[in-house]
């Protein structure tokens, strides 16, 4: 399996949180480097400790922060795993689900490129003619069996 998909450590990014307390003081906390989910959550805990946001808002911001630091490739893979774990799908199906879940636009050509790469890496099965390609996620059991046969 692709190490990028399962890794807890994300590429080097910048994260900045700005907040104001009840007295009008401004706090700016910046983090630059290897951002993990754990580090982002600790940073948001600090913001909450300073009284910057209610508990529910901290959870929402943490989810958005992890979405922003995740690559588009990984977001597409996540959408596939969530919405199409056992069924065949097209690139247009993925485009629709991606835009609904991630609330961000993506080109059909980008989705098609990612699906082709995923198929090449053995994450997806591909069938059909070039203008009507269908994909299906490979089960973890099948991936494990393939990896053992390759060795």
C-alpha positions as CSV (number, residue, x, y, z in Angstrom):
1,X,0.0,0.0,0.0
2,X,1.2,3.5,-0.7
3,X,3.0,4.9,2.3
4,X,1.5,8.4,1.7
5,X,-2.0,7.1,2.2
6,X,-1.5,5.5,5.7
7,X,1.1,7.9,7.0
8,X,0.3,10.1,10.0
9,X,2.9,12.7,9.0
10,X,1.9,15.1,6.3
11,X,4.2,17.2,4.0
12,X,5.9,20.3,5.4
13,X,3.3,23.0,5.6
14,X,2.5,26.2,7.5
15,X,-0.3,26.6,10.0
16,X,-1.2,29.9,11.6
17,X,-4.0,30.5,14.1
18,X,-5.0,34.0,15.1
19,X,-7.4,34.8,17.9
20,X,-8.6,37.5,20.2
21,X,-9.4,37.3,23.9
22,X,-12.3,39.1,25.7
23,X,-10.0,42.0,26.5
24,X,-9.2,42.6,22.8
25,X,-5.7,41.1,22.9
26,X,-4.6,39.4,19.7
27,X,-2.7,36.1,19.8
28,X,-1.0,34.7,16.7
29,X,0.4,31.2,16.9
30,X,2.4,30.0,13.9
31,X,3.7,26.5,13.2
32,X,5.9,25.5,10.2
33,X,7.3,22.1,9.5
34,X,6.0,18.5,9.5
35,X,2.4,18.9,10.7
36,X,0.8,15.8,12.0
37,X,-2.8,15.5,13.1
38,X,-1.6,15.3,16.7
39,X,0.5,18.5,16.5
40,X,-2.5,20.3,14.9
41,X,-4.8,19.2,17.7
42,X,-2.3,20.2,20.3
43,X,-2.1,23.7,18.8
44,X,-5.9,23.9,18.8
45,X,-5.9,22.8,22.4
46,X,-3.7,25.7,23.2
47,X,-6.1,28.1,21.4
48,X,-9.0,26.7,23.4
49,X,-7.0,27.0,26.6
50,X,-6.5,30.7,25.8
51,X,-10.2,31.0,25.5
52,X,-10.2,31.5,21.8
53,X,-13.0,29.3,20.8
54,X,-15.7,27.1,22.3
55,X,-15.1,23.3,22.3
56,X,-17.4,22.6,19.4
57,X,-15.6,25.1,17.2
58,X,-12.2,23.6,18.0
59,X,-13.3,20.3,16.6
60,X,-14.6,21.9,13.4
61,X,-11.4,23.9,12.9
62,X,-9.3,20.7,13.5
63,X,-11.2,18.9,10.8
64,X,-10.8,21.7,8.4
65,X,-7.1,22.0,9.2
66,X,-6.5,18.3,8.5
67,X,-8.4,18.7,5.2
68,X,-6.3,21.7,4.1
69,X,-3.0,19.9,4.8
70,X,-4.0,16.7,3.0
71,X,-3.0,16.3,-0.7
72,X,-5.7,16.2,-3.4
73,X,-4.6,12.7,-4.4
74,X,-5.2,11.5,-0.8
75,X,-8.6,13.4,-0.7
76,X,-9.7,11.6,-3.8
77,X,-8.6,8.3,-2.4
78,X,-10.5,9.0,0.8
79,X,-13.7,9.8,-1.1
80,X,-13.4,6.6,-3.1
81,X,-12.9,4.5,0.1
82,X,-15.8,6.1,1.8
83,X,-18.3,6.2,-1.1
84,X,-17.3,3.3,-3.3
85,X,-15.8,0.5,-1.1
86,X,-17.4,-2.4,-3.0
87,X,-19.0,-1.1,-6.3
88,X,-17.8,0.0,-9.7
89,X,-17.6,3.7,-10.4
90,X,-16.6,6.2,-13.1
91,X,-14.4,9.3,-12.9
92,X,-17.6,11.4,-13.1
93,X,-18.9,9.6,-10.0
94,X,-15.8,10.4,-8.1
95,X,-15.9,14.0,-9.3
96,X,-19.4,14.4,-8.0
97,X,-18.7,12.8,-4.6
98,X,-15.4,14.7,-4.2
99,X,-17.0,18.1,-4.8
100,X,-19.9,17.3,-2.4
101,X,-17.7,16.0,0.4
102,X,-14.7,18.3,0.1
103,X,-16.6,21.4,-0.9
104,X,-14.0,22.3,-3.4
105,X,-13.9,22.1,-7.2
106,X,-11.7,19.7,-9.1
107,X,-11.3,19.1,-12.9
108,X,-12.5,15.8,-14.4
109,X,-9.1,15.4,-16.1
110,X,-7.4,15.6,-12.6
111,X,-9.7,12.9,-11.3
112,X,-9.1,10.7,-14.3
113,X,-5.3,11.1,-13.9
114,X,-5.5,10.2,-10.2
115,X,-7.7,7.2,-11.0
116,X,-5.2,6.0,-13.6
117,X,-2.3,6.3,-11.1
118,X,-4.3,4.5,-8.5
119,X,-4.9,1.7,-11.0
120,X,-1.2,1.5,-11.9
121,X,-0.3,1.3,-8.2
122,X,-2.8,-1.6,-7.7
123,X,-5.2,0.3,-5.6
124,X,-8.0,0.1,-8.2
125,X,-9.2,-2.4,-10.8
126,X,-9.9,-0.8,-14.2
127,X,-12.2,-2.1,-17.0
128,X,-13.8,-0.8,-20.1
129,X,-12.9,1.2,-23.2
130,X,-11.0,4.5,-22.9
131,X,-14.1,6.6,-23.0
132,X,-16.1,4.5,-20.6
133,X,-13.6,3.4,-18.0
134,X,-15.0,1.9,-14.7
135,X,-13.0,1.4,-11.6
136,X,-13.3,-0.6,-8.4
137,X,-11.3,-0.4,-5.2
138,X,-9.2,-3.5,-4.6
139,X,-9.9,-5.1,-1.2
140,X,-7.2,-5.1,1.4
141,X,-7.2,-8.9,1.4
142,X,-6.5,-8.9,-2.4
143,X,-3.8,-6.2,-2.0
144,X,-2.1,-8.3,0.7
145,X,-2.3,-11.4,-1.5
146,X,-0.8,-9.5,-4.5
147,X,2.0,-8.1,-2.3
148,X,2.9,-11.6,-1.1
149,X,2.9,-13.0,-4.7
150,X,5.3,-10.2,-5.8
151,X,7.8,-11.1,-3.2
